[in-house]
Amino acid sequence: MAPGYVLWLRDEAGEFPHFVFSSDIDMVTNGLVSLTAADSRELLIVRLSPEERRAGEGGPSLAAARAMATLGRQDLMLISLVAASPRVAVRGVSFQESLAKYKPPELTYSRPSTKGKAHVVREESVASFTAGGGCVHVLES
């Protein structure tokens, strides 16, 4: 299992999960793509093939197409981060005061099936997600 957590996102069509990779070093998560099933609590982690890696920014879309063809499915979506609110610098205060005033950026994602914007509702551990009936699968290249 890849290191990470589950974000619950909401758009005009409702709430849906998205797997976010998280690691101390990029080498652990480099080349991994997360897909979300359109109508279920199911996530799929896919490792990019060498050809998909060489495709650059188009690699994740190629990996999604490969995963759907391999599994005989059409309901998997590639969720993308499209915007993050700008950080507000806190100057002239101590480090502790700046930590107290810190607010994380608001993240905006896209969902291809609705072509709308989705915003974070909550964060959940993978263990909590699976204990609540969610499934996380891994597809190697």
C-alpha positions as CSV (number, residue, x, y, z in Angstrom):
1,M,0.0,0.0,0.0
2,A,1.3,3.4,-0.9
3,P,1.6,6.0,2.0
4,G,-1.2,8.5,2.1
5,Y,-4.6,9.4,3.3
6,V,-8.1,9.9,1.9
7,L,-9.7,13.3,1.2
8,W,-13.4,13.6,0.9
9,L,-14.3,16.1,-1.7
10,R,-17.7,17.7,-2.6
11,D,-18.9,19.1,-5.9
12,E,-22.4,19.7,-7.2
13,A,-22.9,16.0,-7.7
14,G,-22.1,15.1,-4.1
15,E,-19.2,13.8,-2.0
16,F,-16.5,11.4,-3.2
17,P,-13.1,10.1,-1.9
18,H,-9.7,10.8,-3.3
19,F,-6.4,9.2,-2.3
20,V,-3.6,11.7,-1.6
21,F,-0.1,10.4,-1.6
22,S,2.0,11.5,1.4
23,S,5.6,10.6,2.2
24,D,8.8,12.2,3.6
25,I,10.5,11.7,0.3
26,D,9.1,11.8,-3.3
27,M,10.9,8.6,-4.3
28,V,8.2,6.6,-2.4
29,T,5.3,8.1,-4.3
30,N,6.9,9.1,-7.6
31,G,5.1,7.4,-10.5
32,L,1.9,6.6,-8.6
33,V,-1.6,7.8,-9.7
34,S,-4.8,7.7,-7.8
35,L,-8.2,6.9,-9.4
36,T,-11.6,7.2,-7.9
37,A,-14.6,5.0,-8.8
38,A,-17.5,7.2,-9.9
39,D,-20.3,5.7,-7.8
40,S,-18.7,3.8,-5.0
41,R,-16.3,4.1,-2.1
42,E,-13.5,2.6,-4.1
43,L,-10.0,3.9,-4.8
44,L,-7.4,2.5,-7.2
45,I,-3.6,3.2,-7.0
46,V,-1.8,2.7,-10.3
47,R,2.0,2.7,-10.9
48,L,2.9,4.4,-14.2
49,S,4.5,2.2,-16.8
50,P,7.8,3.3,-18.3
51,E,5.9,4.5,-21.4
52,E,3.5,6.5,-19.3
53,R,6.4,8.1,-17.4
54,R,7.9,9.2,-20.7
55,A,4.6,10.8,-21.7
56,G,5.1,13.5,-19.1
57,E,1.9,15.3,-18.0
58,G,-0.1,12.9,-20.2
59,G,1.1,9.9,-18.3
60,P,-1.6,9.8,-15.6
61,S,-4.4,9.9,-18.2
62,L,-2.7,7.1,-20.1
63,A,-2.4,5.1,-16.8
64,A,-6.1,5.7,-16.1
65,A,-7.0,4.4,-19.6
66,R,-4.8,1.3,-19.1
67,A,-6.3,0.6,-15.7
68,M,-9.8,0.8,-17.1
69,A,-9.0,-1.4,-20.1
70,T,-7.2,-4.0,-17.8
71,L,-10.1,-4.1,-15.4
72,G,-12.8,-3.8,-18.0
73,R,-14.3,-0.7,-16.3
74,Q,-15.3,2.8,-17.4
75,D,-16.1,4.3,-14.0
76,L,-12.6,5.3,-12.8
77,M,-11.8,9.0,-12.6
78,L,-8.5,10.8,-12.4
79,I,-9.0,13.6,-9.9
80,S,-6.7,16.6,-10.3
81,L,-5.7,19.4,-8.0
82,V,-6.5,22.6,-10.0
83,A,-5.9,25.4,-7.5
84,A,-4.6,26.3,-4.1
85,S,-5.4,29.5,-2.4
86,P,-2.3,31.7,-1.9
87,R,-0.4,31.6,1.3
88,V,-0.6,34.7,3.5
89,A,2.8,35.5,5.0
90,V,2.8,36.4,8.7
91,R,5.7,38.8,9.3
92,G,7.0,40.5,12.4
93,V,5.9,37.9,14.9
94,S,7.5,35.0,16.6
95,F,7.5,31.5,15.1
96,Q,5.0,30.3,17.7
97,E,2.7,33.2,16.9
98,S,3.0,32.5,13.1
99,L,2.1,28.9,13.8
100,A,-1.0,29.9,15.7
101,K,-2.1,32.2,12.9
102,Y,-1.3,29.7,10.1
103,K,-4.2,28.5,7.9
104,P,-3.6,25.8,5.3
105,P,-4.4,26.7,1.7
106,E,-7.9,25.9,0.4
107,L,-7.5,23.2,-2.3
108,T,-9.7,22.9,-5.3
109,Y,-9.9,19.7,-7.3
110,S,-11.6,18.8,-10.6
111,R,-13.9,15.8,-11.3
112,P,-14.0,15.0,-15.0
113,S,-17.5,13.5,-14.9
114,T,-19.1,16.8,-13.8
115,K,-16.4,19.2,-15.1
116,G,-17.0,21.1,-11.9
117,K,-14.8,22.2,-9.0
118,A,-14.6,20.1,-5.9
119,H,-13.6,21.3,-2.4
120,V,-12.2,19.4,0.6
121,V,-14.8,18.4,3.1
122,R,-12.7,16.3,5.4
123,E,-9.6,14.1,5.7
124,E,-9.6,10.5,6.7
125,S,-6.9,7.8,7.4
126,V,-6.8,4.8,5.0
127,A,-7.6,2.6,8.0
128,S,-10.7,4.6,8.8
129,F,-11.8,4.7,5.2
130,T,-11.5,0.9,4.8
131,A,-13.1,0.2,8.2
132,G,-16.1,2.3,7.0
133,G,-16.6,0.2,4.0
134,G,-14.2,1.8,1.5
135,C,-11.8,-0.2,-0.7
136,V,-8.3,0.7,-1.8
137,H,-6.8,-1.5,-4.6
138,V,-3.3,-1.4,-6.1
139,L,-2.6,-2.1,-9.8
140,E,1.0,-2.5,-10.7
141,S,2.2,-1.7,-14.2
